[in-house]
């Protein structure tokens, strides 16, 4: 899928994404809000990327996702995508 991007820095593929409700753009997941992640970046992007290509469904290996440092424990990471069509195994 594709959607407007609002990244503030370079982000590699497999970065979890969330919706910034103030700008209505996808940004890197903050690592603190359970269930806020809505997709996984499919192609590396940066702050100049106006459109992001991302996965909005699928099953991904826990160790392949590039979790932010703020996601301090496994439970937080495994609940990041609660309510979405993304599964972490």
Secondary structure, 3 states (H helix, E strand, C coil): CEEEECCCCCECCCEEEEEECCCCEEEECCCCCCCCEEEEECCCECCCCCEEEEECEEEECHHHCECCCCCCCHHHHHCCCCCCEEEEC
